[in-house]
Amino acid sequence: MRKVCLVIVILLAFSTMVFGDIEDTIDVYIERVINGDFNSDDLAEYKQINDKSIGAQALELFLQARINLNNYAYKEAYENLEESLLLLEKKQYSRLEAEVVYYLAEIDMFFGNITDGTQRSFQLRDISSEIDYKIGIIEADYNIAYSYIYNYDYDEGTKFAEEAFDLSNELDYNKGFVNYYSFLGNIDYFYGNHQSAIEKFTLALEQVEAVTYNYVVEEPHIAYKRVLGYENIKNGDPEIGLAYAEELLELIPSDNYYHLYMVHDMIGNYYYNSDLDEALLHYVKALEYYNQSSYPENSYPYEVYLLESIGNVEFDLEHYESAAKYYNDVINFEYKNVDDNFEKMLSGLDELKYAEINNKMSLLEQLNSANEEKLILSRNLILVMTIGIIILLTAVVFIVIEIRAKSKTEKKLYYTSVTDSLTQLYNRGKIIDVFSSNLETDNAVILLDLDDFKEINDTYGHIAGDEVLIKISQIIKKSIRENDQVGRYGGEEFLVFLKDTSREELREIAERIRANIESYEWQYEGLVTTASIGITTCFSTDAEEVLHEADTLMYKAKNAGKNRVVFGS
């Protein structure tokens, strides 16, 4: 019976493409995808009736991406979606464009590319608003809300989440309710209220429908069991967390390598404090699955955390040579596109604001022109014209106010683009730019890494860990000269750039930093902080070569027992 119905649908779609509007065909297939009524056989049949128009080709690429996602080929899916979006720029089909952008945003957010995911979500919101596609607005608002809390702007994030929740109530949209509980759980997580976060994530899981088709990367019931597993192992009841992980191993197909990597990483976390050999087994499995996975090229490089976890276990097992290899891989890991993407997001937001002002100015010009024509036609309309001028001037005043506010916003956006949101130091991109532009031999760099920072997070919690990073950044600033520059280079790494510095001064400054970090008295019982420091002059005009030398020297300080300074060229 299903085959008969399918033939009818295909014939209707073909007749629509030939005799009707491609937009009707797009609506039919998107609805089938949302309802879970589309598979590889359907794709093959669609390809036979594809009339090769722009809309038909864009739809085929979208449908191919859906099949890629079903087969966990995330990289291929992303590429097909991007190609579909390029075609839609030539000829707009708003409903299909909304779905393609939604898929891209969801993939970006899932794989840790928050910057592109945020940009896509703003784009999705605009398209959905134009065509009154309320579910698209809901999904965009939740992604935007997550982006705000990721950057510690809880008030703005809550505003978007509450708007999405109200719209979900209006539509009785179950996934919107689930996302709201998840958002509240994430707020609690960032505030360190882990038990409350677990309760919210549990409510989200209970709200998930037994079978949910309208997801992009991860089925919601899989997602929340994974989140609850991680959160219980790290901050709740580890046994409950392990039970979730073991259940996921039963649910996740054997060829879904990316999700298997996440589950084995979770189990490795469980065993880290009780059975190091078992922890190592699962961390290594996680890395193997990660390397077999298909994920977009602009994904966040979670591999580095696995390398660090394996290095930590090898070190605790006293396999120092093996640990050194993994630590070296972490130190030399190349982060790509992180700062460029952030700059791109800010630029995109800026363009949106400029476009809004230009539209308003254009409207004012039209009003002014209309009023001049009325004046020529009849002096009896002088009063109307006067009123129009008053309205126009009032509008201009508001425009001026908005432009001034925009100037302040631009300054704030620039500050945000070059500043680490937690420590308020230069971010990685800015401090590297400062250093790379001043590669004279009289200048030098200090690369500093806090010792055993993971243990601080595990023992005292992530809130305490953030406090440590903030205070350490203040200690470093007080320990260096007024004209020296410092930035957050990585998670717990800091880069100091010093101009016109003798070797004696360099040694003195580095030792002062080390001593001040060690002697600081923390409010947490038993907490002592130390740092391993590598120093080198700018002996080369190749910035990467100088940074590599600093990395190597810092690593030597680690190997020599930590809490020390190693001087190089």
Summary of the structure (lengths in Angstrom):
residues: 569
radius of gyration: 28.0
end to end distance: 77.8
largest distance: 95.1
contacts: 1844
relative contact order: 0.05
helix: 73%
strand: 5%
